[in-house]
Amino acid sequence: MSVQLRRLIEEQNTLWQRMQDIQAAAETENRDLTAEERQNWDEAEERLTEVSGDIDRLNRMAQLQQIDRSQIAVTTGEPEGRRGSDAEEQARRYADAFGVYLRGGMDRLTPDQRNLMMDHQVDLRAMGAGIDTAGGFTVPDEFRNIMTETMKAFGGLLGLADVITTSTGADLKWPTNDDTGNEGEILGENTPAGEQDLSLGGRTLKAYIFSSKQVKLSMALLQDSAFSLETWVPKKLGERIGRRAARAFTTGTGVDQPEGLTTSAVVGKQGASGQTTSVIYDDLVDVEHSVDSAYRAGARYLMHDNTLKVIRKLKDTQGRPLWVPIPAPGFPATINGFEYSLDNSMPTPAASAKTIAFGDFKAGYVIRQVQAVQTLRLVERYAEFLQVAFLGFSRLDGMIQDSSAIRMYQHAAS
């Protein structure tokens, strides 16, 4: 843990304690907050929101720093005698060629490198009727790993759900089930076992194309060897695709796009009349217990940061805050004893909005990811600006696979 992160955690806990002390003083004396206390509370809360956001960002950065980039560093300088198998050698050669292609395009490649790139070319027109551009290339493993891990850090459910990776984008039949209402039996001697069918459904996971949009860089920057292009580009492409995928996994309609949580997950609790933007302690308890106890051991909350702001002000029946800041380095902040994740693609508090998801997301939601990530390098389109654009594609789909594992909280309609 970095010194900065430790300092922020300590500040977060200090600010939270200050807010609790202000509230406790007013409650002890059975009075409203004074103007000075309100100002101190508001200032502490504003700073607490900033600090919590900084902690979240540093935690995401820590995830990205765990990516093994060692292969990128050695792709151009490893002695011939230290190279591994033919497959590993082929991968290294392709990574070298891909790095040259990113900086200088096809014209900078040697004939051998050009042939190697063509072996990894992907006809994007075959991926869907809406794609009319050919000439993308599958990216090397190291590039893809950085891009994928960045997508997880910014992709909400992508870091929580059951993720399966396939080598092609062909339709994939996937079973759905809910077997929590079934149980075994005690057999008597010489008694035949009973029968009870497993309630299996079936869905098809597709491979919808998610684009990063164009990321433009100046040619001067590409020519600068100090600029880590092989790291920066996949991170930027991964961030953009991750954010768009996160929105699809939470609010997707399931028609020509993934099936989102808020679209298909069962509502475990709806707020009473008047709770169009609010949540009460009893609501969260009801949501937790609407999930079968078999799933609660691995359950957590998922919500927008604005929803967390509402929950941070809640207390249980004993006056204890539901939100507990990080008690010590290495321990997560919790809501009512459960960990939580923030995903700003989730809806914010509003009438009829489904703002809080609770459950075991790995058991309840499946994401299909096609391994072959593609990228395009666009030169002529921005030549007069001395710029080059990069465009990334990833094929993904997602759906609820066990409807009993996840429940939603929905605000009142009015």
Rosetta blueprint (number, residue, H / E / L):
1 M L
2 S L
3 V H
4 Q H
5 L H
6 R H
7 R H
8 L H
9 I H
10 E H
11 E H
12 Q H
13 N H
14 T H
15 L H
16 W H
17 Q H
18 R H
19 M H
20 Q H
21 D H
22 I H
23 Q H
24 A H
25 A H
26 A H
27 E H
28 T H
29 E L
30 N L
31 R L
32 D L
33 L L
34 T L
35 A H
36 E H
37 E H
38 R H
39 Q H
40 N H
41 W H
42 D H
43 E H
44 A H
45 E H
46 E H
47 R H
48 L H
49 T H
50 E H
51 V H
52 S H
53 G H
54 D H
55 I H
56 D H
57 R H
58 L H
59 N H
60 R H
61 M H
62 A H
63 Q H
64 L H
65 Q H
66 Q L
67 I L
68 D L
69 R L
70 S H
71 Q H
72 I H
73 A H
74 V H
75 T L
76 T L
77 G L
78 E L
79 P L
80 E H
81 G H
82 R H
83 R L
84 G L
85 S L
86 D H
87 A H
88 E H
89 E H
90 Q H
91 A H
92 R H
93 R H
94 Y H
95 A H
96 D H
97 A H
98 F H
99 G H
100 V H
101 Y H
102 L H
103 R H
104 G H
105 G L
106 M H
107 D H
108 R H
109 L L
110 T L
111 P H
112 D H
113 Q H
114 R H
115 N H
116 L H
117 M H
118 M H
119 D H
120 H L
121 Q E
122 V E
123 D L
124 L H
125 R H
126 A H
127 M H
128 G L
129 A L
130 G L
131 I L
132 D L
133 T L
134 A L
135 G L
136 G E
137 F E
138 T E
139 V L
140 P L
141 D H
142 E H
143 F H
144 R H
145 N H
146 I H
147 M H
148 T H
149 E H
150 T H
151 M H
152 K H
153 A H
154 F H
155 G L
156 G H
157 L H
158 L H
159 G H
160 L L
161 A L
162 D E
163 V E
164 I E
165 T E
166 T E
167 S L
168 T L
169 G L
170 A L
171 D L
172 L E
173 K E
174 W E
175 P E
176 T E
177 N E
178 D L
179 D L
180 T L
181 G L
182 N L
183 E L
184 G L
185 E L
186 I L
187 L L
188 G L
189 E L
190 N L
191 T L
192 P L
193 A L
194 G L
195 E L
196 Q L
197 D L
198 L L
199 S L
200 L E
201 G E
202 G E
203 R E
204 T E
205 L E
206 K L
207 A L
208 Y E
209 I E
210 F E
211 S E
212 S E
213 K E
214 Q E
215 V E
216 K E
217 L E
218 S E
219 M H
220 A H
221 L H
222 L H
223 Q L
224 D L
225 S L
226 A L
227 F L
228 S L
229 L H
230 E H
231 T H
232 W H
233 V H
234 P H
235 K H
236 K H
237 L H
238 G H
239 E H
240 R H
241 I H
242 G H
243 R H
244 R H
245 A H
246 A H
247 R H
248 A H
249 F H
250 T H
251 T H
252 G L
253 T E
254 G L
255 V L
256 D L
257 Q L
258 P L
259 E E
260 G L
261 L H
262 T H
263 T H
264 S H
265 A L
266 V E
267 V E
268 G E
269 K E
270 Q E
271 G L
272 A L
273 S L
274 G L
275 Q L
276 T L
277 T L
278 S L
279 V L
280 I L
281 Y H
282 D H
283 D H
284 L H
285 V H
286 D H
287 V H
288 E H
289 H H
290 S H
291 V L
292 D L
293 S H
294 A H
295 Y H
296 R H
297 A L
298 G L
299 A L
300 R E
301 Y E
302 L E
303 M E
304 H L
305 D H
306 N H
307 T H
308 L H
309 K H
310 V H
311 I H
312 R L
313 K L
314 L L
315 K E
316 D L
317 T L
318 Q L
319 G L
320 R L
321 P E
322 L L
323 W E
324 V E
325 P L
326 I L
327 P L
328 A L
329 P L
330 G L
331 F L
332 P L
333 A L
334 T E
335 I E
336 N L
337 G L
338 F E
339 E E
340 Y E
341 S E
342 L E
343 D L
344 N L
345 S L
346 M L
347 P L
348 T L
349 P L
350 A L
351 A L
352 S L
353 A L
354 K E
355 T E
356 I E
357 A E
358 F E
359 G E
360 D L
361 F H
362 K H
363 A H
364 G H
365 Y E
366 V E
367 I E
368 R E
369 Q E
370 V E
371 Q L
372 A L
373 V L
374 Q E
375 T E
376 L E
377 R E
378 L E
379 V L
380 E H
381 R H
382 Y H
383 A H
384 E H
385 F H
386 L L
387 Q E
388 V E
389 A E
390 F E
391 L E
392 G E
393 F E
394 S E
395 R E
396 L E
397 D E
398 G E
399 M E
400 I E
401 Q L
402 D L
403 S L
404 S L
405 A L
406 I E
407 R E
408 M E
409 Y E
410 Q E
411 H L
412 A L
413 A L
414 S L
